[in-house]
Amino acid sequence: MPDMSIPPVTPQDFGAEILRHLKHSLGKDESHAALYDWRMSLSLALRDRVVDPWFESTRKTYEARGKRVYYLSMEFLIGRLIEDVAINLGMEEVAQAALAELGQDYAKIVADEPDAALGNGGLGRLAACFMDSLSTLGIPAYGYGIRYEHGLFEQHFENGAQMETAETWLAQRHAWEFERPEVSYPIHFGGHVDEAEGSPVWHPEETVMASAYDTPVIGWQGRWANTLRLWSAKPITAFDLASFNRGDYMAASAPEALARTISRVLYPDDTTKTGKELRLKQEYFFTSASIQDLLRRFLSEGGDLAELADHVAIQLNDTHPAIAGPELVRLLMDEHGLDVARAISTARRCLAYTNHTLLPEALERWPEELFQSILPRHHRIIQLIEAAHLADSGSAVRIIEHGEVKMGELAFVMAHKVNGVSALHSDLVKETVFADLNRDYPGRIINQTNGITPRRWLYSCNPPLRALINETIGTAWPDDLQQLEGLSAHAGDAAFLDRFQAAKDANKARLADWLKARDGVVLDPAAMFDVQIKRIHEYKRQLMNLLETIALWNEIRENPNGDWTPRVKIFGGKAAPGYVVAKEIIHLINDTAKLINADPATRDLLQIVYPENYNVSMAEILIPAADLSEQISTAGKEASGTGNMKFALNGAPTIGTLDGANVEIRECVGAENFFLFGLTAAEVTARRAEPNYARRAVEASPRLARVLKQIESGVFSPSDKGRYSGLIQGLLDHDYFLVTCDFDSYFEAQRRVDTVFADQAAWTRMAALNTARVGWFSSDRTITGYARDIWTASSLIASRSS
Ligand SMILES: CCc1ccc([C@H](C)CC(=O)N[C@@H]2O[C@H](CO)[C@@H](O)[C@H](O)[C@H]2O)cc1
């Protein structure tokens, strides 16, 4: 085991610490303790062991007077924390043993923790993985975000249709945070700007307080801990006593209710800008609090604003915090007296922006009127920024245009570096959304291919594979993931492959038990677990996966004695509540599952499973159990993907297109260990230009035509025959994501999968080579890239030669 800066503790001693919290923090004795009490006591006992390295890291950072990284994100999709903290402290076994001695089941307690679901999908989870890597690498950093009272909605199905209910992670105490009432800042909205006396004065109409809650983020081996600071909205005046005394109770609590609205709930859209005023207020709320906080810290350490960029690196996680540019310029000008040019250049040297999507509907553009009414001073400052940009660069690209404030252009102009999240995506960013700005600011756009933390996404979620890897190549791989390459040498060794397959089978059995217990669903662990888990979106093409499934069903029924590979199609994912087509796709998957799973002729060969409420914790059970990873987006649409990395790391080969990071995964694992299909991004553009490409594709594929007919005619919705006619017509009229054009290629690729899967040794070898060759996709490598190419920040963990 690695050398721990954390003093080792015996299970007995740690058990005593848990009991101390049960008694003194929960006020319970063992005989009356509920699962919640044990979970709280365990969490607090683990948290106690994070505080010293946390203080130590803060002290070292202060003394080093070096650079801090500030990661601004509207989303942090954290999931559960007990396992994560126990593993990073090297205390998983100790905790398990301590609880066992107290007659408690560690796994049961871990499963009782609600997910911190403060994010929608890829962008939010990436932020959480990055926080783990920043701490593991010992890079001084703060994550800044919003402490939503309600995270991403709970999904449940009623007759196969998605229903949403409010998520309630804070219904119980959140053990990992420290409230910081003393750290709070006024956040202003609306009103007007008085330009009379030379320097403009903003007279806001509304003000709320942003109050901090800190969660320590401990890294691998407990060597370093950074802070995740989440802001909660509080009223200036909590309670309007006068209204209360007048008996107007609503008015009395209005200030509280109004203020809290700002941090009340996460917007559940992950690709479509809402344009809602509250969303803009949320974005400004947390960004302003964060900028005020980092400036106060810098100045309190005696910093000179001229050197701000030598001590502060601010990373914008997409355009959601893009107001950070104008806000920093506002404070540097209006509160610290810098002239506009120096304020802009100082700010730009601090700021960098990551783009996570090319989808036009996801690029934030605020109606200028709305923007000006909420942020009148910032509107003025953006005009100044635009003027300087046009003058200095000779560019013709406007930030404010056609009555809209374009947040992508604003973030680009105010950043010294802009990056995409995979090699293909970064090229497409240069060639499409920012082609003009790329010409005007050559070299500003770079690539930083995404990554995932191997602590959560292998070490923690896959104990059987972890054990095999430890025995095969030693235990240093969790923070040096490219050591996994050492496994390749064993990929021809039958004994190793048997153990590798045994690990996979153990995870498949665990999933089968979990699904049986939770949903009463019985899985055949010998079947291929074919998994597509991600947000529901047309570009991710869950529909194409389902069409292939129905085509397979048809083929099996026509040839029941064929040597079919038994398959379980597992879907997981939420649709944004307002995304009608995505919700129709969910309904169709569930309707199809109902019919096919009940078909006596095929049910031993084909099953469709769609567990409700996919989230981070469910991914940690599904991914280790997967045989096949579905990464089938229309080429050019998935900026990177990160699920693709998690599956490959856990020994699940990919069936996929040349899209996002699939391209780099295929390069790493070898084309022979990847099931490629479909049009390339360039071919997609070309095909889209052809007339009736969808109808012609269907005419050319009787297999597809039949499936579409079945759906359209109500085979899967006998009680509502026309339920999907609109969906199918839409596909024939404007199949924007080329489901029809890639269908045959996808179907053939799936048959290639069948063939290889039937040869167990060949399949397991392919699976093992995937695990061995994706070490590069560690978020430690990604963060090292950001630190080298964007932040020029360095680790403060002396021993590490990062
Ligand atoms: C304004 C509404 C909104 C909210 C979130 C977003 C995100 C950018 C969507 C997102 O999560 N993008 C995903 O980011 C991942 C991390 O980089 C990538 O791996 C995924 O490919 C990308 O879809 C766009 C628009």
The ligand as a Tripos MOL2 file, in Angstrom:
@<TRIPOS>MOLECULE
LIG
   25    26     1     0     0
SMALL
NO_CHARGES

@<TRIPOS>ATOM
      1 C1        -27.3780   26.1750  -21.5810 C.3       1 LIG1
      2 C2        -27.7560   24.7480  -21.4410 C.3       1 LIG1
      3 C3        -26.5650   23.8410  -21.5230 C.ar      1 LIG1
      4 C4        -26.1680   23.1200  -20.3950 C.ar      1 LIG1
      5 C5        -25.0700   22.2680  -20.4900 C.ar      1 LIG1
      6 C6        -24.3910   22.1790  -21.6800 C.ar      1 LIG1
      7 C7        -23.1830   21.2770  -21.7110 C.3       1 LIG1
      8 C8        -22.0790   21.8820  -22.4560 C.3       1 LIG1
      9 C9        -23.5270   19.9920  -22.3110 C.3       1 LIG1
     10 C10       -22.5010   18.9400  -21.9960 C.2       1 LIG1
     11 O1        -22.5440   18.3500  -20.9470 O.2       1 LIG1
     12 N1        -21.6000   18.6970  -22.9400 N.am      1 LIG1
     13 C11       -20.7850   17.5130  -22.8330 C.3       1 LIG1
     14 O2        -19.5560   17.8540  -22.1920 O.3       1 LIG1
     15 C12       -18.7410   16.7050  -21.9900 C.3       1 LIG1
     16 C13       -17.5140   17.1310  -21.1980 C.3       1 LIG1
     17 O3        -16.6390   17.8510  -21.9910 O.3       1 LIG1
     18 C14       -18.3820   16.0350  -23.3190 C.3       1 LIG1
     19 O4        -17.6390   14.8750  -23.0580 O.3       1 LIG1
     20 C15       -19.6340   15.7140  -24.1120 C.3       1 LIG1
     21 O5        -19.2800   15.2410  -25.3800 O.3       1 LIG1
     22 C16       -20.5190   16.9400  -24.2400 C.3       1 LIG1
     23 O6        -21.7640   16.6350  -24.8490 O.3       1 LIG1
     24 C17       -24.7620   22.8630  -22.7940 C.ar      1 LIG1
     25 C18       -25.8830   23.7160  -22.7070 C.ar      1 LIG1
@<TRIPOS>BOND
     1     1     2 1
     2     2     3 1
     3     3     4 ar
     4     3    25 ar
     5     4     5 ar
     6     5     6 ar
     7     6     7 1
     8     6    24 ar
     9     7     8 1
    10     7     9 1
    11     9    10 1
    12    10    11 2
    13    10    12 1
    14    12    13 1
    15    13    14 1
    16    13    22 1
    17    14    15 1
    18    15    16 1
    19    15    18 1
    20    16    17 1
    21    18    19 1
    22    18    20 1
    23    20    21 1
    24    20    22 1
    25    22    23 1
    26    24    25 ar
@<TRIPOS>SUBSTRUCTURE
     1 LIG1         1 GROUP 0 **** ****
